[in-house]
Amino acid sequence: MLKNKLFVNSFWSVASSLFQNIIFSVFFIIMARSYETVEFSEYILANTLYGMILSFSSLGLSQWYIREHQEGNSTVDISTLFLKIQFFAGIVFYLVNICLSFLLYKDSTIHILSIFLGINIIFDNLIHVFKTINIISFQQRQSFKILSFEALLKLCLGLYIIYIAPDIIWIALFLVFLRMLTLWMFFQSENRGLISFKKIFQLHINTSILFRTLYSNRYFLIIGSISVLFWSVGNILVSKFLDIERVADYEISFKLFTMAEIIPVMVSATIFPVLVEKVKLNHLKADNFLRTVFIANLLYGLFIYTFIISFSNDLIPLLFGLKYSLTAEYCNEMFLTILLFPSVLFQANLLVALKMERIDMYLNLLSLLINLALAISGLYLTKSLSAINYSIFISFFVFHLSQEIYLIKKGITQIEHAFIFYLLLIFILIGYSFLKTIIPALYLFPIFWIIIFLMFIPQLKLVRAKA
């Protein structure tokens, strides 16, 4: 019964995430096609600041709340306290968002957009409480309904933009209204009596407990924040070193990258409990499961990368308009990272399953610092967006290699596996790049991948048979 509940709960979580990402990607494409590049870039910068600050504002307290609930503490008091903390944290980080927009940019449009879009930090924090309550109550379907309704309303707004294209400030106000409506729907759906408004201003926040909770969750909070910073800082650096139009080039490339990473992120979330169980039973070292995932990650990264370098010149103008025809070159550079991303994500989960989250945090931090150092120096010397894209790839390569070193030391993987991974990557990429010069991509891509899958599928079947 419990397993069935867990499966259903996970299904609605994944469905909600996938549906929203698709709708939000469509909305992004509509915005890119409907507004001039400068105006669109200003919106992107304000939205980037909002998203970056939002990653810190929840304080990583959902794990604390779930643990307190599982330990049987007063559910109403804990839920109300959680809501209260998130509300005040939202206000504080909203003010931080406004201050940063004025410190980083002189453009008044970015300031106004930050003031309006930033209000969503408060709403998002409160919505986060209700989403967490739905997780522990096995009511993820409720979250799916509300968030999907919001996504559909956002799509309607996108259709309105196609015909009217109102001032972008009005778009920000509409988005705030939609988030406020979503929060109201979450309030209305909470029928378990876990939130008590009367107690919100009565409950005392024990600061010592709060700081101890934040400290105990510090690794996960820092890892999550670094992940958002890693990508968000790119837009900020581009806006400071290059023309504002390049912000749109970076964001379009990143948006396509985000769509490509949905599958490995969802698969990774599904695989993580399996990793934890195998670590618990000490089955990981002698298991063929890792080899299966290793081959699948390699093939997925290669498939997406070869697809992008084959069709980006046609795909990007088709989706975003002819004004972004030159974006394809930058997109190809960014997608170098997809070759490593699925494996990095899997190996990060493997480290956490092995209770090495502190190591994972240090490696995330190292990757961020390498990215920043290379990006800043590269932008200063070359004045090209390519500096950002290559710095991301190099930092991911160092991240991937560092993870492997720790896993080899633990005896989880072998050095020959790492060698084979890089050798196959180089061999297949060189082979495809050579063939692309003599065969049109329209014919080469499907033929090439039919051959690759025919080569690897028997190996995957053999691995599963031995498992």
C-alpha angles and dihedrals in degrees: 000000000000092000089052091051091048091050094048092045091050091046093056091046093053093042091051093049094046095046093048093048091053094049094044090050090053089049090051091052090050091051091049092051096042103050135053115261095251094049091045090049091053089054090048093052093050090046091048092054090048092049093046095051091043090062089065100037099077089058091214091274099141091088090051091051094048091049093048090049092049091050089059100246118159100297097202094048093046093047092049091046090050090052092048094051092047091049095053092040088053091054093048094049092044088060090047089053092054093047092051093050090055093044096049102037139038095196110112092207090061089049093052093044090050092051092052101035091043091065086073088070088072093045092045091052091053092045087051088062093054093045089053091049089052090052095056091041093051089241100127088131088068090055090047092054095049097042092045090052089052090049091052091050088051089052089052088052088052091053089050089052091054091061102032109017095199123198108299090237088065089053089056090051091049090051091051090050091051091051091048090050090051091052090050090052090051090051091050093049094052099099100152095085094239095130118065115186092190090063098046093090094032101054114092118225109225100216094197091056090045094052092045089052092049090047093050090051094041097114095054092042092051094044092051092046093048090052091056093041091051093064101027095055089062092069092047093050092047091052091051099045105029141036114292090243089070088064088070091049091053094045094048090051090047093047091055089046089052091053090050093050095054093088098050090044092053093043090048091054089051094047096048096079088050090053091049091051093048091049090049092052092041090236097127102090097053095037128112090206091091092053091051092052090043092057093042092052092048093050094045093051092048093045094053094042095050090046092053097046089047100049110016093100089062100029100055098051088045093054103033105022137262092284087074097051092118092052091082092077092055091043091055089052093050092048091063083083093060087071088069104024100086092048093045090051093048093047091048089055089047091055091049091048087054088053091248096126091132089060089047089052092051092048091049089051092048090051091050093049093048090048092050095045094049095041095050095045091043094050091047093052103036105024087215134126087226088077090066094047095049092044089055091051094047093048090050090049091053089045092051093047093047091051090051092051091056093044091049090051089052090051092239095119134017130236091241090060091057091047092050091048094056093039093053091045093053095041096051094043093050091046093050094044090052094048091047090064093060104028125053112249092236089067101027099054100059094038093048094051095045087058093046094050092047087054097048106034094073089052091051091050090050091051092050091048091055093045 
